[in-house]
Amino acid sequence: MTSPKRIILATDTYYPQVNGVSKSLQETREVLEGLGHEVALIGPDKTMPNPIYPQIPMPIPSPKKVVTLFEEFKPDHIHIATEGPIGILTRSHCVDRNLKFTTSFHTLWPEYLSKLMLVPSSLTWNSLWWFHSAAELTMTRSKSMMEILRQKGFQKVAEWTGSYDPNCFYQRERKDNTSKRPIYLYIGRVSVEKNLEAFLNLDLGDGTKRIVGDGPYLQTLKAKYPEVEFLGEKSGEELAQAYCEGDVFVFPSLTDTFGRVVVEALASGVPVAAFPVTGPKDILASPQLGAMHDDLRVAIEEALRHGDRYECARYATKFSKEKVAEQFLKNLVPVKEAGKDTTAREQHPTN
């Protein structure tokens, strides 16, 4: 084991907010602290309503808190996890004082903002490149995302894959004996960018389409698809059991960098059907785990035909929170490293 480290983690989203990024950061922090490392959080203590996405409040950063924390904590490593107000403030503090830090790229904001607000993706990519170019290293969720970032001008990237909690998500006995099977399951945020209508519009014949989760698009979909089961947001044991009830997990998103819910489904013994895009194509390594196809119906049929519940659960263990936290720790860089020139990374991105 490495000697105990003092790590500052800056993020615009954290528990009790419910999303893949906040869950992964919380798990990584818990594992690191369990190993004896100290992790100081610069998080969203104060927030304001978010007009774009009400479910995720907009953080209000405190410059005074950041300065005080750095002076008192004296970190060995600094990681900036998100590109929002807290991330920008912490980045500015580090750049002004020549402190070396890492960042992570969790969200394909160019695609999201293009869909939600019609913001040109090239503008968002330029902003993201500016943010991450000052870092010593940018971590991202998959090898596919690493390649995308390199094509956009990000020169120092490393994999920090998504995680899940094996103490919560594992194969359980099914309790649903009343719903018509197969159960076509989606769990996650219910929003436009998740491309859920590509799933809900499919005529799959017999069976039950089931959506578990909340989000700004929930009421719209409820009204449009009355035949679909919408079970709302679940957590803890209820969420874990909800995964296990599925016969196939349908993941129609085209813009996720990883897809934490995909791994949680596999860990629960449920094969996955998805489009062949970043995230699923980095996870679904064999037909026993599920299927990918440009025709989502074909992917669903193949996943049902070839999926192996036991192999799904076995394979998912490679994404356990303990293994992923170890990967994160290895990617960190010392706050001060003499003689290293960081200006070589300052090149214009490719759009």
Secondary structure by P-SEA (a helix, b strand, c coil): cccbbbbbbbbccccccccaaaaaaaaaaaaaaaabbbbbbbcccccccccccccbbbbbbbaaaaaaaaacccccbbbbccccaaaaaaaaaaaaacccbbbbbccaaaaaaaaaccccaaaaaaaaaaaaccccbbbbccaaaaaaaaaacccbbbbbbbbbccccccccccccccccccccccccccccccaaaaaaaccccbbbbbbbbcccaaaaaaaacccccccccccaaaaaaaaaaccbbbbccccccccaaaaaaaaabbbbbbcccccccccccccccccccccaaaaaaaaaacccaaaaaaaaccccaaaaaaaaaaacccccccccccccccccccc
